[in-house]
Amino acid sequence: MTGRGREVADLMREKKVDVMCVQETRWKGNKAKELGDGYKLYHSGANKQSRNGVGIVLPGELKNPLIEVHKKNDHIIRLKMCCGGEILNNISTYAPQVGCTEDEKEISGETWIE
């Protein structure tokens, strides 16, 4: 996703997508980033490497009903929001497979269970 933030915002507007989950963002740290035109990416990535990473992109009108952002690790992120009187949980997950060792795959699988 590096350098593609504006493209994601344009695509969401063009296709009328309200919430987009993204994987392999390849950004370090747990932050929120403005993509342009009011779209904001909430992402979770490893601090020591620039691979993996997950995120959720919201348009400006959905940023205010946001209740909680829970960033478990570079494989799981959850946004809790209130829309129309209902509590919604949006979850973006990622399980790396190609190019990973069996140990990495096992560790990734264990994070789903916790």
N, CA, C and O atoms as a GROMACS GRO file, in nm:
protein
  456
    1MET      N    1   0.081  -0.120   0.000
    1MET     CA    2   0.000   0.000   0.000
    1MET      C    3   0.084   0.126   0.000
    1MET      O    4   0.032   0.236  -0.017
    2THR      N    5   0.213   0.112   0.019
    2THR     CA    6   0.298   0.229   0.025
    2THR      C    7   0.281   0.312  -0.102
    2THR      O    8   0.300   0.263  -0.213
    3GLY      N    9   0.246   0.439  -0.085
    3GLY     CA   10   0.229   0.529  -0.197
    3GLY      C   11   0.098   0.512  -0.271
    3GLY      O   12   0.078   0.574  -0.376
    4ARG      N   13   0.008   0.431  -0.222
    4ARG     CA   14  -0.118   0.402  -0.291
    4ARG      C   15  -0.240   0.454  -0.216
    4ARG      O   16  -0.352   0.424  -0.255
    5GLY      N   17  -0.221   0.529  -0.112
    5GLY     CA   18  -0.332   0.577  -0.030
    5GLY      C   19  -0.436   0.656  -0.108
    5GLY      O   20  -0.556   0.633  -0.093
    6ARG      N   21  -0.391   0.747  -0.190
    6ARG     CA   22  -0.484   0.828  -0.268
    6ARG      C   23  -0.562   0.742  -0.369
    6ARG      O   24  -0.680   0.767  -0.393
    7GLU      N   25  -0.495   0.641  -0.427
    7GLU     CA   26  -0.562   0.550  -0.520
    7GLU      C   27  -0.673   0.473  -0.449
    7GLU      O   28  -0.780   0.452  -0.506
    8VAL      N   29  -0.648   0.431  -0.326
    8VAL     CA   30  -0.750   0.360  -0.249
    8VAL      C   31  -0.869   0.450  -0.223
    8VAL      O   32  -0.984   0.407  -0.240
    9ALA      N   33  -0.844   0.574  -0.183
    9ALA     CA   34  -0.953   0.670  -0.158
    9ALA      C   35  -1.035   0.694  -0.286
    9ALA      O   36  -1.158   0.697  -0.280
   10ASP      N   37  -0.968   0.711  -0.397
   10ASP     CA   38  -1.038   0.733  -0.524
   10ASP      C   39  -1.121   0.611  -0.564
   10ASP      O   40  -1.234   0.625  -0.611
   11LEU      N   41  -1.066   0.492  -0.545
   11LEU     CA   42  -1.137   0.369  -0.577
   11LEU      C   43  -1.262   0.353  -0.491
   11LEU      O   44  -1.368   0.316  -0.540
   12MET      N   45  -1.247   0.381  -0.362
   12MET     CA   46  -1.362   0.370  -0.272
   12MET      C   47  -1.474   0.466  -0.312
   12MET      O   48  -1.591   0.429  -0.312
   13ARG      N   49  -1.437   0.588  -0.347
   13ARG     CA   50  -1.537   0.686  -0.391
   13ARG      C   51  -1.603   0.642  -0.521
   13ARG      O   52  -1.726   0.646  -0.533
   14GLU      N   53  -1.524   0.599  -0.617
   14GLU     CA   54  -1.575   0.558  -0.748
   14GLU      C   55  -1.669   0.437  -0.737
   14GLU      O   56  -1.773   0.435  -0.802
   15LYS      N   57  -1.632   0.338  -0.656
   15LYS     CA   58  -1.712   0.215  -0.642
   15LYS      C   59  -1.817   0.224  -0.531
   15LYS      O   60  -1.892   0.129  -0.508
   16LYS      N   61  -1.821   0.340  -0.461
   16LYS     CA   62  -1.917   0.361  -0.352
   16LYS      C   63  -1.902   0.258  -0.239
   16LYS      O   64  -2.000   0.201  -0.192
   17VAL      N   65  -1.777   0.237  -0.198
   17VAL     CA   66  -1.745   0.146  -0.088
   17VAL      C   67  -1.737   0.227   0.040
   17VAL      O   68  -1.667   0.328   0.046
   18ASP      N   69  -1.810   0.183   0.144
   18ASP     CA   70  -1.812   0.256   0.270
   18ASP      C   71  -1.699   0.216   0.365
   18ASP      O   72  -1.641   0.302   0.431
   19VAL      N   73  -1.668   0.089   0.371
   19VAL     CA   74  -1.562   0.040   0.459
   19VAL      C   75  -1.478  -0.059   0.379
   19VAL      O   76  -1.532  -0.149   0.315
   20MET      N   77  -1.345  -0.041   0.382
   20MET     CA   78  -1.258  -0.132   0.308
   20MET      C   79  -1.151  -0.188   0.402
   20MET      O   80  -1.078  -0.113   0.467
   21CYS      N   81  -1.143  -0.321   0.407
   21CYS     CA   82  -1.038  -0.387   0.483
   21CYS      C   83  -0.922  -0.416   0.389
   21CYS      O   84  -0.943  -0.463   0.277
   22VAL      N   85  -0.801  -0.387   0.433
   22VAL     CA   86  -0.682  -0.409   0.350
   22VAL      C   87  -0.580  -0.492   0.426
   22VAL      O   88  -0.570  -0.485   0.549
   23GLN      N   89  -0.504  -0.571   0.351
   23GLN     CA   90  -0.400  -0.655   0.409
   23GLN      C   91  -0.270  -0.629   0.335
   23GLN      O   92  -0.269  -0.573   0.225
   24GLU      N   93  -0.162  -0.670   0.397
   24GLU     CA   94  -0.027  -0.646   0.344
   24GLU      C   95  -0.001  -0.498   0.318
   24GLU      O   96   0.049  -0.461   0.212
   25THR      N   97  -0.037  -0.415   0.416
   25THR     CA   98  -0.014  -0.272   0.402
   25THR      C   99   0.135  -0.239   0.401
   25THR      O  100   0.177  -0.140   0.341
   26ARG      N  101   0.214  -0.322   0.467
   26ARG     CA  102   0.360  -0.308   0.473
   26ARG      C  103   0.406  -0.178   0.542
   26ARG      O  104   0.516  -0.130   0.517
   27TRP      N  105   0.320  -0.123   0.628
   27TRP     CA  106   0.358  -0.004   0.706
   27TRP      C  107   0.391  -0.046   0.847
   27TRP      O  108   0.326  -0.135   0.903
   28LYS      N  109   0.491   0.019   0.905
   28LYS     CA  110   0.533  -0.011   1.041
   28LYS      C  111   0.446   0.065   1.140
   28LYS      O  112   0.395   0.174   1.110
   29GLY      N  113   0.428   0.007   1.258
   29GLY     CA  114   0.361   0.074   1.368
   29GLY      C  115   0.209   0.067   1.362
   29GLY      O  116   0.150   0.017   1.266
   30ASN      N  117   0.148   0.119   1.468
   30ASN     CA  118   0.002   0.123   1.483
   30ASN      C  119  -0.043   0.268   1.481
   30ASN      O  120  -0.027   0.340   1.579
   31LYS      N  121  -0.098   0.310   1.369
   31LYS     CA  122  -0.131   0.450   1.351
   31LYS      C  123  -0.260   0.467   1.272
   31LYS      O  124  -0.323   0.370   1.231
   32ALA      N  125  -0.296   0.592   1.253
   32ALA     CA  126  -0.404   0.629   1.162
   32ALA      C  127  -0.345   0.728   1.064
   32ALA      O  128  -0.263   0.813   1.101
   33LYS      N  129  -0.386   0.718   0.938
   33LYS     CA  130  -0.326   0.802   0.834
   33LYS      C  131  -0.435   0.854   0.741
   33LYS      O  132  -0.519   0.778   0.693
   34GLU      N  133  -0.433   0.985   0.717
   34GLU     CA  134  -0.525   1.046   0.621
   34GLU      C  135  -0.480   1.010   0.481
   34GLU      O  136  -0.363   1.026   0.446
   35LEU      N  137  -0.575   0.961   0.399
   35LEU     CA  138  -0.542   0.922   0.262
   35LEU      C  139  -0.579   1.030   0.161
   35LEU      O  140  -0.530   1.028   0.048
   36GLY      N  141  -0.664   1.123   0.199
   36GLY     CA  142  -0.709   1.228   0.110
   36GLY      C  143  -0.860   1.228   0.097
   36GLY      O  144  -0.924   1.124   0.110
   37ASP      N  145  -0.917   1.345   0.073
   37ASP     CA  146  -1.062   1.363   0.058
   37ASP      C  147  -1.141   1.306   0.175
   37ASP      O  148  -1.252   1.257   0.156
   38GLY      N  149  -1.086   1.312   0.296
   38GLY     CA  150  -1.158   1.268   0.415
   38GLY      C  151  -1.145   1.121   0.448
   38GLY      O  152  -1.193   1.078   0.552
   39TYR      N  153  -1.082   1.042   0.363
   39TYR     CA  154  -1.065   0.899   0.392
   39TYR      C  155  -0.949   0.880   0.487
   39TYR      O  156  -0.845   0.945   0.476
   40LYS      N  157  -0.968   0.788   0.582
   40LYS     CA  158  -0.865   0.765   0.682
   40LYS      C  159  -0.840   0.615   0.697
   40LYS      O  160  -0.934   0.535   0.705
   41LEU      N  161  -0.712   0.578   0.700
   41LEU     CA  162  -0.671   0.439   0.718
   41LEU      C  163  -0.625   0.421   0.862
   41LEU      O  164  -0.538   0.493   0.910
   42TYR      N  165  -0.684   0.323   0.930
   42TYR     CA  166  -0.639   0.281   1.062
   42TYR      C  167  -0.562   0.152   1.038
   42TYR      O  168  -0.618   0.055   0.985
   43HIS      N  169  -0.435   0.147   1.075
   43HIS     CA  170  -0.355   0.029   1.042
   43HIS      C  171  -0.273  -0.019   1.160
   43HIS      O  172  -0.243   0.055   1.253
   44SER      N  173  -0.237  -0.147   1.151
   44SER     CA  174  -0.156  -0.212   1.252
   44SER      C  175  -0.048  -0.292   1.180
   44SER      O  176  -0.078  -0.379   1.098
   45GLY      N  177   0.077  -0.261   1.211
   45GLY     CA  178   0.189  -0.330   1.148
   45GLY      C  179   0.298  -0.358   1.250
   45GLY      O  180   0.298  -0.300   1.358
   46ALA      N  181   0.389  -0.445   1.215
   46ALA     CA  182   0.501  -0.476   1.304
   46ALA      C  183   0.593  -0.355   1.314
   46ALA      O  184   0.604  -0.277   1.220
   47ASN      N  185   0.658  -0.340   1.427
   47ASN     CA  186   0.750  -0.227   1.447
   47ASN      C  187   0.888  -0.253   1.388
   47ASN      O  188   0.960  -0.159   1.356
   48LYS      N  189   0.926  -0.381   1.373
   48LYS     CA  190   1.062  -0.410   1.330
   48LYS      C  191   1.077  -0.448   1.184
   48LYS      O  192   1.188  -0.449   1.133
   49GLN      N  193   0.969  -0.480   1.118
   49GLN     CA  194   0.979  -0.520   0.976
   49GLN      C  195   0.869  -0.453   0.896
   49GLN      O  196   0.765  -0.415   0.952
   50SER      N  197   0.890  -0.439   0.769
   50SER     CA  198   0.788  -0.375   0.686
   50SER      C  199   0.720  -0.476   0.594
   50SER      O  200   0.715  -0.457   0.472
   51ARG      N  201   0.668  -0.582   0.653
   51ARG     CA  202   0.587  -0.678   0.578
   51ARG      C  203   0.463  -0.706   0.660
   51ARG      O  204   0.454  -0.666   0.776
   52ASN      N  205   0.369  -0.775   0.602
   52ASN     CA  206   0.240  -0.801   0.665
   52ASN      C  207   0.167  -0.668   0.687
   52ASN      O  208   0.180  -0.576   0.606
   53GLY      N  209   0.091  -0.657   0.792
   53GLY     CA  210   0.016  -0.536   0.821
   53GLY      C  211  -0.128  -0.544   0.770
   53GLY      O  212  -0.154  -0.593   0.661
   54VAL      N  213  -0.219  -0.495   0.851
   54VAL     CA  214  -0.362  -0.492   0.817
   54VAL      C  215  -0.416  -0.353   0.846
   54VAL      O  216  -0.357  -0.277   0.922
   55GLY      N  217  -0.529  -0.321   0.784
   55GLY     CA  218  -0.591  -0.192   0.809
   55GLY      C  219  -0.735  -0.188   0.764
   55GLY      O  220  -0.784  -0.278   0.696
   56ILE      N  221  -0.802  -0.081   0.805
   56ILE     CA  222  -0.940  -0.056   0.766
   56ILE      C  223  -0.950   0.090   0.726
   56ILE      O  224  -0.905   0.178   0.799
   57VAL      N  225  -1.008   0.115   0.609
   57VAL     CA  226  -1.024   0.250   0.556
   57VAL      C  227  -1.169   0.293   0.573
   57VAL      O  228  -1.261   0.220   0.538
   58LEU      N  229  -1.188   0.414   0.627
   58LEU     CA  230  -1.321   0.471   0.646
   58LEU      C  231  -1.330   0.606   0.578
   58LEU      O  232  -1.232   0.680   0.575
   59PRO      N  233  -1.447   0.640   0.522
   59PRO     CA  234  -1.467   0.775   0.470
   59PRO      C  235  -1.494   0.870   0.586
   59PRO      O  236  -1.521   0.827   0.698
   60GLY      N  237  -1.486   0.999   0.559
   60GLY     CA  238  -1.502   1.100   0.663
   60GLY      C  239  -1.629   1.089   0.744
   60GLY      O  240  -1.626   1.109   0.865
   61GLU      N  241  -1.742   1.056   0.680
   61GLU     CA  242  -1.868   1.051   0.754
   61GLU      C  243  -1.876   0.935   0.852
   61GLU      O  244  -1.964   0.935   0.938
   62LEU      N  245  -1.789   0.836   0.842
   62LEU     CA  246  -1.790   0.724   0.936
   62LEU      C  247  -1.684   0.735   1.044
   62LEU      O  248  -1.675   0.647   1.130
   63LYS      N  249  -1.605   0.841   1.044
   63LYS     CA  250  -1.501   0.855   1.145
   63LYS      C  251  -1.560   0.896   1.280
   63LYS      O  252  -1.508   0.856   1.384
   64ASN      N  253  -1.668   0.973   1.281
   64ASN     CA  254  -1.725   1.020   1.407
   64ASN      C  255  -1.797   0.912   1.487
   64ASN      O  256  -1.786   0.913   1.610
   65PRO      N  257  -1.870   0.817   1.424
   65PRO     CA  258  -1.932   0.713   1.507
   65PRO      C  259  -1.834   0.605   1.554
   65PRO      O  260  -1.876   0.505   1.611
   66LEU      N  261  -1.705   0.626   1.532
   66LEU     CA  262  -1.603   0.529   1.574
   66LEU      C  263  -1.594   0.527   1.726
   66LEU      O  264  -1.573   0.630   1.789
   67ILE      N  265  -1.609   0.409   1.785
   67ILE     CA  266  -1.607   0.394   1.930
   67ILE      C  267  -1.470   0.348   1.979
   67ILE      O  268  -1.417   0.402   2.076
   68GLU      N  269  -1.414   0.250   1.910
   68GLU     CA  270  -1.289   0.190   1.957
   68GLU      C  271  -1.209   0.134   1.839
   68GLU      O  272  -1.265   0.082   1.743
   69VAL      N  273  -1.076   0.145   1.849
   69VAL     CA  274  -0.985   0.083   1.754
   69VAL      C  275  -0.897  -0.012   1.836
   69VAL      O  276  -0.824   0.032   1.924
   70HIS      N  277  -0.906  -0.141   1.804
   70HIS     CA  278  -0.826  -0.241   1.876
   70HIS      C  279  -0.727  -0.302   1.777
   70HIS      O  280  -0.766  -0.371   1.682
   71LYS      N  281  -0.599  -0.276   1.800
   71LYS     CA  282  -0.492  -0.326   1.713
   71LYS      C  283  -0.419  -0.436   1.788
   71LYS      O  284  -0.334  -0.408   1.873
   72LYS      N  285  -0.452  -0.561   1.756
   72LYS     CA  286  -0.391  -0.674   1.827
   72LYS      C  287  -0.246  -0.695   1.786
   72LYS      O  288  -0.158  -0.705   1.872
   73ASN      N  289  -0.220  -0.701   1.658
   73ASN     CA  290  -0.085  -0.720   1.606
   73ASN      C  291  -0.087  -0.688   1.456
   73ASN      O  292  -0.182  -0.628   1.408
   74ASP      N  293   0.017  -0.729   1.383
   74ASP     CA  294   0.020  -0.698   1.240
   74ASP      C  295  -0.065  -0.792   1.156
   74ASP      O  296  -0.058  -0.790   1.034
   75HIS      N  297  -0.146  -0.876   1.223
   75HIS     CA  298  -0.237  -0.968   1.155
   75HIS      C  299  -0.385  -0.938   1.181
   75HIS      O  300  -0.471  -0.983   1.105
   76ILE      N  301  -0.416  -0.864   1.287
   76ILE     CA  302  -0.556  -0.843   1.326
   76ILE      C  303  -0.579  -0.700   1.372
   76ILE      O  304  -0.503  -0.647   1.453
   77ILE      N  305  -0.685  -0.637   1.320
   77ILE     CA  306  -0.730  -0.506   1.367
   77ILE      C  307  -0.883  -0.507   1.368
   77ILE      O  308  -0.946  -0.565   1.280
   78ARG      N  309  -0.942  -0.441   1.470
   78ARG     CA  310  -1.088  -0.433   1.480
   78ARG      C  311  -1.129  -0.290   1.508
   78ARG      O  312  -1.074  -0.224   1.597
   79LEU      N  313  -1.227  -0.242   1.433
   79LEU     CA  314  -1.287  -0.110   1.456
   79LEU      C  315  -1.430  -0.131   1.502
   79LEU      O  316  -1.507  -0.200   1.437
   80LYS      N  317  -1.464  -0.071   1.614
   80LYS     CA  318  -1.600  -0.079   1.668
   80LYS      C  319  -1.665   0.057   1.645
   80LYS      O  320  -1.608   0.161   1.681
   81MET      N  321  -1.784   0.057   1.586
   81MET     CA  322  -1.852   0.183   1.557
   81MET      C  323  -2.002   0.170   1.580
   81MET      O  324  -2.056   0.060   1.583
   82CYS      N  325  -2.067   0.282   1.595
   82CYS     CA  326  -2.212   0.288   1.613
   82CYS      C  327  -2.273   0.348   1.486
   82CYS      O  328  -2.244   0.462   1.451
   83CYS      N  329  -2.356   0.270   1.419
   83CYS     CA  330  -2.422   0.315   1.295
   83CYS      C  331  -2.570   0.283   1.304
   83CYS      O  332  -2.608   0.166   1.319
   84GLY      N  333  -2.654   0.385   1.296
   84GLY     CA  334  -2.798   0.364   1.300
   84GLY      C  335  -2.845   0.298   1.428
   84GLY      O  336  -2.941   0.221   1.427
   85GLY      N  337  -2.781   0.328   1.539
   85GLY     CA  338  -2.818   0.269   1.667
   85GLY      C  339  -2.766   0.129   1.691
   85GLY      O  340  -2.791   0.071   1.796
   86GLU      N  341  -2.694   0.073   1.597
   86GLU     CA  342  -2.636  -0.061   1.609
   86GLU      C  343  -2.485  -0.051   1.629
   86GLU      O  344  -2.420   0.038   1.574
   87ILE      N  345  -2.430  -0.142   1.708
   87ILE     CA  346  -2.286  -0.152   1.725
   87ILE      C  347  -2.232  -0.249   1.619
   87ILE      O  348  -2.276  -0.363   1.611
   88LEU      N  349  -2.139  -0.202   1.539
   88LEU     CA  350  -2.078  -0.284   1.434
   88LEU      C  351  -1.929  -0.304   1.464
   88LEU      O  352  -1.861  -0.211   1.506
   89ASN      N  353  -1.882  -0.425   1.442
   89ASN     CA  354  -1.740  -0.456   1.453
   89ASN      C  355  -1.689  -0.489   1.314
   89ASN      O  356  -1.737  -0.582   1.250
   90ASN      N  357  -1.591  -0.414   1.269
   90ASN     CA  358  -1.526  -0.440   1.140
   90ASN      C  359  -1.388  -0.498   1.171
   90ASN      O  360  -1.308  -0.436   1.242
   91ILE      N  361  -1.361  -0.615   1.118
   91ILE     CA  362  -1.236  -0.685   1.147
   91ILE      C  363  -1.160  -0.711   1.018
   91ILE      O  364  -1.216  -0.762   0.921
   92SER      N  365  -1.032  -0.675   1.018
   92SER     CA  366  -0.945  -0.705   0.906
   92SER      C  367  -0.837  -0.799   0.957
   92SER      O  368  -0.768  -0.768   1.055
   93THR      N  369  -0.823  -0.915   0.892
   93THR     CA  370  -0.725  -1.015   0.935
   93THR      C  371  -0.638  -1.057   0.818
   93THR      O  372  -0.672  -1.037   0.701
   94TYR      N  373  -0.525  -1.115   0.852
   94TYR     CA  374  -0.430  -1.158   0.749
   94TYR      C  375  -0.353  -1.279   0.802
   94TYR      O  376  -0.299  -1.276   0.912
   95ALA      N  377  -0.348  -1.385   0.723
   95ALA     CA  378  -0.269  -1.503   0.758
   95ALA      C  379  -0.168  -1.527   0.648
   95ALA      O  380  -0.204  -1.582   0.543
   96PRO      N  381  -0.043  -1.488   0.667
   96PRO     CA  382   0.057  -1.506   0.562
   96PRO      C  383   0.081  -1.653   0.532
   96PRO      O  384   0.082  -1.737   0.622
   97GLN      N  385   0.100  -1.685   0.406
   97GLN     CA  386   0.124  -1.823   0.366
   97GLN      C  387   0.246  -1.835   0.274
   97GLN      O  388   0.341  -1.906   0.307
   98VAL      N  389   0.244  -1.766   0.162
   98VAL     CA  390   0.351  -1.780   0.064
   98VAL      C  391   0.480  -1.719   0.119
   98VAL      O  392   0.482  -1.606   0.166
   99GLY      N  393   0.588  -1.795   0.112
   99GLY     CA  394   0.718  -1.745   0.152
   99GLY      C  395   0.742  -1.748   0.302
   99GLY      O  396   0.845  -1.698   0.348
  100CYS      N  397   0.648  -1.804   0.380
  100CYS     CA  398   0.665  -1.811   0.525
  100CYS      C  399   0.706  -1.952   0.567
  100CYS      O  400   0.671  -2.050   0.502
  101THR      N  401   0.781  -1.958   0.675
  101THR     CA  402   0.818  -2.088   0.729
  101THR      C  403   0.698  -2.150   0.798
  101THR      O  404   0.599  -2.082   0.826
  102GLU      N  405   0.707  -2.279   0.827
  102GLU     CA  406   0.598  -2.348   0.899
  102GLU      C  407   0.579  -2.286   1.037
  102GLU      O  408   0.466  -2.277   1.085
  103ASP      N  409   0.689  -2.244   1.103
  103ASP     CA  410   0.678  -2.181   1.235
  103ASP      C  411   0.599  -2.051   1.228
  103ASP      O  412   0.515  -2.026   1.315
  104GLU      N  413   0.625  -1.968   1.126
  104GLU     CA  414   0.552  -1.843   1.111
  104GLU      C  415   0.404  -1.869   1.088
  104GLU      O  416   0.319  -1.796   1.141
  105LYS      N  417   0.371  -1.971   1.011
  105LYS     CA  418   0.231  -2.004   0.985
  105LYS      C  419   0.162  -2.051   1.113
  105LYS      O  420   0.047  -2.016   1.138
  106GLU      N  421   0.232  -2.129   1.193
  106GLU     CA  422   0.176  -2.176   1.319
  106GLU      C  423   0.149  -2.060   1.414
  106GLU      O  424   0.043  -2.054   1.476
  107ILE      N  425   0.245  -1.967   1.426
  107ILE     CA  426   0.229  -1.851   1.514
  107ILE      C  427   0.112  -1.767   1.465
  107ILE      O  428   0.032  -1.720   1.547
  108SER      N  429   0.100  -1.747   1.334
  108SER     CA  430  -0.010  -1.671   1.278
  108SER      C  431  -0.144  -1.735   1.312
  108SER      O  432  -0.239  -1.665   1.347
  109GLY      N  433  -0.152  -1.867   1.302
  109GLY     CA  434  -0.275  -1.939   1.334
  109GLY      C  435  -0.313  -1.927   1.480
  109GLY      O  436  -0.431  -1.922   1.513
  110GLU      N  437  -0.213  -1.922   1.568
  110GLU     CA  438  -0.240  -1.911   1.711
  110GLU      C  439  -0.300  -1.776   1.747
  110GLU      O  440  -0.376  -1.768   1.844
  111THR      N  441  -0.267  -1.670   1.674
  111THR     CA  442  -0.321  -1.538   1.707
  111THR      C  443  -0.472  -1.532   1.686
  111THR      O  444  -0.538  -1.448   1.745
  112TRP      N  445  -0.528  -1.620   1.602
  112TRP     CA  446  -0.673  -1.620   1.579
  112TRP      C  447  -0.745  -1.673   1.701
  112TRP      O  448  -0.857  -1.630   1.730
  113ILE      N  449  -0.682  -1.767   1.773
  113ILE     CA  450  -0.748  -1.835   1.883
  113ILE      C  451  -0.750  -1.749   2.009
  113ILE      O  452  -0.846  -1.756   2.086
  114GLU      N  453  -0.649  -1.671   2.032
  114GLU     CA  454  -0.637  -1.591   2.156
  114GLU      C  455  -0.753  -1.496   2.172
  114GLU      O  456  -0.758  -1.422   2.270
   0.00000   0.00000   0.00000
